[in-house]
Amino acid sequence: MVMTKPASRPANPRFSSGPCAKPPVWKLDALRDAPLGRSHRAGVGKAKLAEAIELSRDILGVPADYRIGIVPASDTGAFEMAMWSLLGERPAEMVAWESFGAGWVTDVVKQLKIDATVHTADYGEIVDMAALNYDNDVCFTWNGTTSGVRMVSGDVIPGDRAGLTLCDATSAAFAQDLPWDKLDVTTFSWQKVMGGEAAHGMLILSPRAVERLESYTPAWPLPKIFRLTKGGKLIEGIFRGETINTPSMLAVEDYLVALKWGRSIGGLDALRHRADANARAIWNFCAEHPWIDNLAVDKATRSNTSVCLKFTDDRITDGATFAKAVAKRLEAEGIALDIGAYRDAPAGLRIWCGATVETSDIEAMLPWLAWAFESEIANL
């Protein structure tokens, strides 16, 4: 017998992994100070961009001698810019345990054709990062958005490495501790943990990365949108808010609203604790229901933002069809939107648990997940 529909409902059914839910205090009126119709090169525009950079630095604890730039094309643009500008001076170690890491492997091996050693792990698992040669340049994701698996820490990255570390941290920044002394290039997008609008990316460079940019010229031509140096020197303006292309000042204002909210609740510690509480609610639910489990094999590597789940009931013969039916049922009820697994990932669900999501909404959604599961099992 299928259980009856739960009485309570999430106040916000938005559990998408990007663009993600807005901060809980967000209102459209909060964007009234956006300098719309003004040039981003005008004083007001540059001031807004510089404020976004410095608030990001403050909340994330980025060292003062690291450069932070706002760049086009979200996290993808930021990471592509880094790879095309910095790699090729020495061999590379390419690391992939989910779809976006696999994309960076393709770009380096097939497009840039750099001498590279490729390290991969199946979805739900992670590469042994201690086995890498850090005298080469290393490219990796900190948190696998499509696999729900994250780095435990950066302890295995040596401080005296000869190569650069390039880290895609798009679903980790603002929810997980990032060891800045172990990261030479870090990228992320506004649309993840802070719930900002899409299209803009952040590029953070260590002094070692800047030194590489100023001493090494890639063998391939660089499009204007990727160029970080001029005359062998870093274009410092990029890291003061003088963006390479025209940014949306509306999106910038939206990011500022999210940053100010994050600072107001206690900064990185508070943001991380909110994500931890959200993820823990789902982990506890999985522990109480034998038909669902975390995709991450090792509990220590479970993501606290992109929580990926798999159905484990033996009665399910077509996992992809079943998972899509559950997600569709929840969406039709207005309970959970956009929680299907990523298209390249194993069949299952992906529930965003970043800091802008309320734990009370996660807790209200989970009984509905049980209802949807039982409803679809009854249809088999």
C-alpha positions as CSV (number, residue, x, y, z in Angstrom):
1,M,0.0,0.0,0.0
2,V,1.4,3.4,-1.0
3,M,1.8,5.9,1.8
4,T,-0.4,8.9,1.8
5,K,1.0,12.3,0.7
6,P,2.9,14.1,3.5
7,A,1.1,17.1,5.0
8,S,4.0,19.5,5.0
9,R,5.7,20.9,1.9
10,P,9.0,22.7,1.3
11,A,8.6,26.5,1.3
12,N,11.1,26.5,-1.6
13,P,11.2,23.5,-3.9
14,R,14.4,24.7,-5.7
15,F,17.1,22.0,-5.2
16,S,18.8,22.5,-8.6
17,S,22.6,22.2,-8.8
18,G,22.9,25.3,-10.8
19,P,21.6,27.9,-11.1
20,C,20.9,27.3,-7.4
21,A,18.4,28.6,-4.9
22,K,18.7,32.3,-4.0
23,P,19.6,33.2,-0.4
24,P,16.5,32.8,1.8
25,V,16.2,36.6,2.4
26,W,16.5,37.4,-1.4
27,K,13.9,39.8,-2.9
28,L,13.9,41.3,-6.4
29,D,13.8,44.7,-4.8
30,A,17.3,44.0,-3.4
31,L,18.7,44.7,-6.9
32,R,17.4,48.3,-7.0
33,D,20.9,49.7,-6.6
34,A,22.2,48.0,-9.7
35,P,23.7,50.7,-12.1
36,L,21.6,49.6,-15.1
37,G,22.2,51.4,-18.3
38,R,25.6,52.5,-17.0
39,S,29.0,51.4,-18.4
40,H,30.9,48.9,-16.3
41,R,33.9,51.2,-17.0
42,A,32.2,54.1,-15.3
43,G,33.2,54.8,-11.7
44,V,30.1,53.2,-10.3
45,G,30.5,50.1,-12.4
46,K,34.1,49.6,-11.5
47,A,33.4,50.2,-7.8
48,K,30.7,47.4,-7.8
49,L,33.0,45.0,-9.5
50,A,35.9,45.8,-7.1
51,E,33.5,45.3,-4.2
52,A,32.5,41.9,-5.5
53,I,36.2,40.9,-5.7
54,E,37.0,42.1,-2.2
55,L,33.9,40.7,-0.5
56,S,34.8,37.3,-2.1
57,R,38.3,37.6,-0.8
58,D,37.1,38.5,2.7
59,I,34.5,35.6,3.0
60,L,36.8,33.0,1.4
61,G,39.9,34.1,3.3
62,V,41.9,34.5,0.1
63,P,45.5,35.7,0.8
64,A,46.1,39.4,0.1
65,D,48.8,38.6,-2.5
66,Y,46.5,36.4,-4.6
67,R,44.7,38.0,-7.5
68,I,41.0,37.7,-8.0
69,G,39.4,38.4,-11.3
70,I,35.8,38.4,-12.7
71,V,35.8,36.7,-16.1
72,P,33.3,35.6,-18.7
73,A,31.6,32.3,-19.3
74,S,31.1,31.1,-15.7
75,D,33.4,28.5,-14.1
76,T,34.0,26.9,-17.5
77,G,35.4,30.2,-18.9
78,A,37.6,30.7,-15.9
79,F,39.1,27.2,-16.0
80,E,39.5,27.3,-19.8
81,M,41.3,30.6,-19.5
82,A,43.7,29.2,-16.9
83,M,44.5,26.1,-18.9
84,W,45.0,27.8,-22.2
85,S,47.2,30.6,-20.6
86,L,49.3,28.5,-18.1
87,L,49.7,25.0,-19.3
88,G,52.3,23.6,-21.7
89,E,55.4,24.8,-19.9
90,R,55.8,21.3,-18.4
91,P,53.8,18.0,-18.5
92,A,50.4,17.8,-16.9
93,E,48.6,15.5,-14.5
94,M,45.0,15.4,-15.5
95,V,42.5,14.2,-12.8
96,A,38.9,13.2,-13.4
97,W,36.3,11.5,-11.3
98,E,33.2,13.1,-12.9
99,S,32.0,14.8,-16.1
100,F,33.5,18.2,-15.7
101,G,37.0,16.9,-14.8
102,A,36.7,14.6,-17.9
103,G,36.0,17.7,-20.0
104,W,39.2,19.3,-18.8
105,V,41.1,16.1,-19.8
106,T,39.6,16.3,-23.3
107,D,40.7,19.9,-23.7
108,V,44.3,19.3,-22.6
109,V,44.8,16.0,-24.4
110,K,42.9,16.5,-27.6
111,Q,42.8,20.3,-28.1
112,L,46.0,21.6,-26.5
113,K,47.8,18.3,-27.1
114,I,49.9,18.7,-24.0
115,D,52.0,15.8,-22.7
116,A,49.7,14.5,-20.0
117,T,49.2,11.6,-17.6
118,V,45.5,11.0,-17.1
119,H,44.1,9.7,-13.7
120,T,40.5,8.7,-13.5
121,A,38.1,7.2,-11.0
122,D,34.5,5.9,-11.5
123,Y,31.6,8.0,-10.3
124,G,31.3,7.8,-6.6
125,E,35.0,7.3,-6.1
126,I,38.1,9.6,-6.2
127,V,41.6,9.5,-7.5
128,D,44.5,8.8,-5.1
129,M,45.8,12.4,-5.1
130,A,48.9,11.3,-3.3
131,A,50.0,9.3,-6.3
132,L,50.4,12.3,-8.6
133,N,53.6,14.0,-9.7
134,Y,53.3,17.5,-8.4
135,D,56.4,18.6,-10.3
136,N,54.0,18.6,-13.2
137,D,51.0,20.9,-13.5
138,V,47.9,19.3,-11.9
139,C,44.3,19.9,-13.0
140,F,41.5,18.7,-10.8
141,T,38.0,19.4,-9.4
142,W,37.7,19.9,-5.7
143,N,34.1,18.9,-5.5
144,G,32.6,16.6,-8.2
145,T,29.3,18.4,-8.9
146,T,28.0,15.5,-11.0
147,S,29.3,12.7,-8.8
148,G,28.9,14.0,-5.2
149,V,32.5,13.3,-4.3
150,R,34.9,15.8,-2.9
151,M,38.5,16.2,-1.8
152,V,38.9,15.5,1.9
153,S,41.7,18.0,2.2
154,G,44.7,19.3,0.4
155,D,47.2,17.7,2.7
156,V,48.7,15.5,0.0
157,I,49.7,18.5,-2.1
158,P,53.3,19.3,-1.4
159,G,54.2,22.9,-0.4
160,D,57.4,22.6,-2.4
161,R,55.8,21.5,-5.6
162,A,57.5,22.6,-8.9
163,G,54.3,22.5,-10.9
164,L,51.1,24.5,-10.6
165,T,47.8,23.2,-9.2
166,L,44.7,24.2,-11.1
167,C,41.6,23.6,-9.1
168,D,38.0,23.8,-10.4
169,A,36.2,24.6,-7.1
170,T,32.8,25.7,-8.4
171,S,30.6,23.7,-6.1
172,A,33.1,23.8,-3.2
173,A,33.8,27.6,-2.8
174,F,31.8,29.1,0.1
175,A,30.8,25.6,1.5
176,Q,34.1,23.8,2.0
177,D,37.5,24.8,3.3
178,L,40.0,25.5,0.5
179,P,43.7,25.4,1.4
180,W,44.9,28.4,-0.5
181,D,48.6,27.6,0.0
182,K,48.0,24.4,-2.0
183,L,46.1,26.0,-4.8
184,D,47.7,28.1,-7.5
185,V,44.7,28.6,-9.7
186,T,41.1,28.4,-8.3
187,T,37.9,28.9,-10.3
188,F,34.2,29.0,-9.4
189,S,31.0,30.5,-10.6
190,W,28.5,32.7,-8.8
191,Q,25.6,30.4,-9.5
192,K,26.5,27.6,-7.1
193,V,26.8,28.0,-3.3
194,M,25.9,31.7,-3.3
195,G,23.0,31.3,-5.7
196,G,24.1,34.1,-8.0
197,E,23.1,34.4,-11.6
198,A,24.9,32.5,-14.3
199,A,27.5,33.6,-16.9
200,H,30.2,35.0,-14.7
201,G,33.2,33.2,-13.3
202,M,35.9,33.9,-10.8
203,L,39.6,33.3,-11.4
204,I,42.0,33.3,-8.4
205,L,45.8,33.3,-9.0
206,S,48.6,32.6,-6.6
207,P,51.9,34.5,-6.9
208,R,53.3,31.3,-8.4
209,A,50.6,31.4,-11.1
210,V,51.3,35.1,-11.9
211,E,55.0,34.3,-12.2
212,R,54.2,31.6,-14.7
213,L,52.0,33.9,-16.7
214,E,54.8,36.5,-16.9
215,S,57.6,34.1,-17.8
216,Y,55.9,31.7,-20.2
217,T,54.2,32.2,-23.5
218,P,52.0,29.3,-24.8
219,A,52.8,27.8,-28.2
220,W,49.2,28.3,-29.4
221,P,47.4,31.6,-30.2
222,L,45.2,33.0,-27.4
223,P,41.9,34.6,-28.2
224,K,41.5,38.1,-26.7
225,I,39.0,36.8,-24.1
226,F,41.7,34.5,-22.6
227,R,44.6,37.0,-22.5
228,L,45.8,37.8,-19.0
229,T,49.1,39.4,-19.9
230,K,50.3,42.3,-22.1
231,G,53.9,42.8,-23.0
232,G,54.9,40.0,-20.7
233,K,53.2,41.5,-17.6
234,L,49.9,40.7,-15.9
235,I,47.0,42.9,-16.9
236,E,46.4,44.1,-13.3
237,G,43.2,45.8,-14.2
238,I,41.4,42.5,-14.6
239,F,41.9,41.9,-10.9
240,R,40.6,45.3,-9.9
241,G,37.3,44.9,-11.7
242,E,38.3,46.0,-15.2
243,T,36.8,43.0,-16.9
244,I,37.9,41.6,-20.2
245,N,34.4,41.8,-21.6
246,T,31.1,43.5,-20.7
247,P,29.6,42.0,-17.5
248,S,25.9,42.2,-16.5
249,M,25.7,44.8,-13.8
250,L,22.4,43.3,-12.7
251,A,24.2,39.9,-12.2
252,V,27.0,41.7,-10.3
253,E,24.4,43.4,-8.0
254,D,22.8,40.0,-7.4
255,Y,26.1,38.5,-6.4
256,L,26.8,41.4,-4.1
257,V,23.5,40.8,-2.4
258,A,24.4,37.1,-1.9
259,L,27.8,38.0,-0.6
260,K,26.5,40.5,1.9
261,W,24.0,38.0,3.1
262,G,26.8,35.4,3.6
263,R,28.8,37.9,5.5
264,S,25.9,38.9,7.7
265,I,25.2,35.4,8.9
266,G,28.8,34.7,9.9
267,G,30.8,34.3,6.7
268,L,32.5,31.0,5.6
269,D,32.0,29.1,8.8
270,A,28.2,29.8,8.8
271,L,27.9,29.0,5.1
272,R,29.7,25.7,5.5
273,H,27.6,24.8,8.6
274,R,24.4,25.4,6.6
275,A,25.6,23.1,3.8
276,D,26.7,20.5,6.3
277,A,23.3,20.5,8.0
278,N,21.5,20.2,4.7
279,A,23.6,17.3,3.5
280,R,23.4,15.6,6.9
281,A,19.6,15.5,6.7
282,I,19.9,13.5,3.5
283,W,22.6,11.2,4.8
284,N,20.4,10.4,7.8
285,F,17.5,9.8,5.6
286,C,19.5,7.3,3.5
287,A,20.7,5.5,6.7
288,E,17.0,5.0,7.6
289,H,15.8,3.8,4.2
290,P,17.5,0.8,2.7
291,W,16.3,1.5,-0.9
292,I,18.5,4.6,-1.3
293,D,22.2,5.4,-0.7
294,N,24.8,8.0,-1.3
295,L,26.7,7.6,-4.6
296,A,30.0,8.4,-2.8
297,V,31.6,5.1,-1.8
298,D,33.7,6.5,1.0
299,K,31.8,8.6,3.6
300,A,34.8,10.8,4.1
301,T,34.5,12.0,0.5
302,R,30.8,12.7,0.4
303,S,29.9,16.2,-0.9
304,N,28.0,18.6,1.4
305,T,26.7,20.5,-1.6
306,S,25.9,18.3,-4.6
307,V,24.5,15.2,-2.8
308,C,24.2,12.4,-5.4
309,L,22.0,9.5,-4.6
310,K,21.3,6.0,-6.1
311,F,18.3,3.7,-5.7
312,T,19.4,0.3,-4.4
313,D,16.1,-1.7,-4.4
314,D,16.4,-5.0,-6.2
315,R,12.9,-4.6,-7.7
316,I,14.2,-1.8,-9.9
317,T,15.4,-3.2,-13.3
318,D,15.7,0.1,-15.2
319,G,17.4,2.5,-12.9
320,A,17.4,5.5,-15.3
321,T,13.7,5.2,-16.1
322,F,12.8,4.8,-12.4
323,A,14.9,7.7,-11.2
324,K,13.4,10.0,-13.9
325,A,9.9,9.0,-12.9
326,V,10.6,9.8,-9.2
327,A,12.1,13.2,-10.1
328,K,9.2,13.9,-12.5
329,R,6.6,13.0,-9.8
330,L,8.2,15.3,-7.3
331,E,8.4,18.1,-9.8
332,A,4.7,17.7,-10.7
333,E,3.8,18.1,-7.1
334,G,5.9,21.2,-6.8
335,I,8.0,19.5,-4.1
336,A,11.5,19.3,-5.7
337,L,12.6,20.9,-8.9
338,D,15.5,19.7,-11.1
339,I,16.8,16.9,-8.9
340,G,17.5,14.3,-11.6
341,A,21.1,13.0,-11.9
342,Y,23.4,14.8,-14.4
343,R,23.0,13.3,-17.9
344,D,26.5,11.6,-17.9
345,A,26.3,10.4,-14.3
346,P,24.8,7.1,-13.1
347,A,21.1,6.9,-12.7
348,G,19.8,8.5,-9.6
349,L,19.1,11.9,-8.0
350,R,21.2,15.0,-7.3
351,I,19.9,17.3,-4.5
352,W,21.7,20.6,-4.0
353,C,22.5,21.3,-0.4
354,G,24.5,24.5,-0.7
355,A,24.2,27.3,1.9
356,T,21.3,29.1,0.3
357,V,19.0,26.1,0.8
358,E,17.1,25.9,4.1
359,T,17.5,22.7,6.1
360,S,13.8,22.9,6.9
361,D,13.0,22.6,3.2
362,I,15.3,19.5,2.9
363,E,13.5,17.9,5.8
364,A,10.1,18.7,4.4
365,M,11.0,17.3,1.0
366,L,12.4,13.9,2.2
367,P,9.1,12.4,3.2
368,W,7.8,13.2,-0.3
369,L,10.8,11.4,-1.7
370,A,9.7,8.3,0.2
371,W,6.2,8.8,-1.1
372,A,7.4,9.2,-4.7
373,F,9.6,6.1,-4.3
374,E,6.7,3.9,-3.0
375,S,4.4,5.3,-5.7
376,E,6.8,4.3,-8.5
377,I,7.6,0.9,-7.0
378,A,3.9,0.2,-7.0
379,N,3.8,0.9,-10.7
380,L,6.5,-1.7,-11.5
